[in-house]
């Protein structure tokens, strides 16, 4: 590989990494969305009961999606992520990477 090709490849990889979408979870937005929409069906006891069925972060997010669909909300992926992050930080404390 020539020096020119290495430089082009390095620049291309840098541009791709810099242009990748990133979203930092907005816990405050998640709380607002939750308080506006979720408390119609859920109070805190739903999240703190001993026999809760949600056992991982991925299942928590899946549950938020199911609730969003059932209640006919139209949330963006970022909003679903924000609500999931809020619930996780406030009640569940799952490792989001698992």
Secondary structure, DSSP 8 states (H G I E B T S, - for coil): --HHHHHHHHHHHHHHHHHS------HHHHHHHHHHHTTTT--HHHHH-TT-S--SHHHHHHHHHHHHHHTT----HHHHHHHHHHHIIIII---TT-
